[in-house]
Every structure is written in C-alpha cells, then in structure tokens.
Amino acid sequence: MKIDSISEDGIARLVDRFYVKVRVDPQLGPIFERVVRGNWDSHLEKMRDFWSSVMLTTGRYKGAPVPAHLRIKDIEPRLFDRWLQLFEETCDELFDGEVAEAFRAKATRIAESLKLALFFRLDRASTREQR
C-alpha cells in the first residue's frame, strides 16, 4: 500500500463518521457520553491526532491510551468487539481495498492490545500448582 493514499483528510472523515455511529450506538454511546462529557470537539481532535500518528507516523498524538481506558467504568472486552465492528464498517464505507484493510488491521491490533492491557492479569491466568 502506498502511504500517500492515506491522508489527513481521510483520517478526519473516518474519525468523524465513526464517532457519529458511536454516539448513537446503544452499547457504546452511553459510555462515550459519560466519558467525553460533551467535549466531543476535543475528543475528535485527539482521535484525529491518534490515527494520524498511527497511520502516517506524524507523532501528533501525545496521550496514553491504556491509563485513559483503565479509568473507564463498565468497560468490558465485548465492547471492543462492537467498537471494531463499527470502525471496520466505517472504513469500508469510506475507503477502497488496501486503504480500508490498512485501517482495519491497525484497529484490530490496537483493540487486541488494549484488551490485553486492560483485562489480562497474571494473577488470574491459569498456573500450574506448585508441589
């Protein structure tokens, strides 16, 4: 895939359209509304910076996703699946082939990484009994 086929404009369109869906989603909407607390412009700007950093390596995003997500009450692994479903749907609406796939692949890795960071605990993992 040519990196020049992904643009800041495309990232902005993806973020904006995706979060329109998130806001009305019965599973994700209430959680995002509680966390974002009406500061959607700021959140969207942060997410545009995030995806610009991820896809174009601009370095604009300066946040820390894991601690930010750890503070969210009622977050569950299944919600990442719903997030990913809406994100992939939006990618497919906006982009062709390789570009959509590049976004989907990154989003899948990000979702899996966040789920591992938030929900996997060594103290809960099965371990062999010591004798």
ABEGO torsion letter per residue (X at the ends): XBAAABBAAAAAAAAAAAAAAAAABAAAAAAAAAAAGGBAAAAAAAAAAAAAAAAAGAGABABBAAAAAAABBGBBAAAAAAAAAAAAAAAAAABBGAAAAAAAAAAAAAAAAAAAAAABBAAABBBBBBX
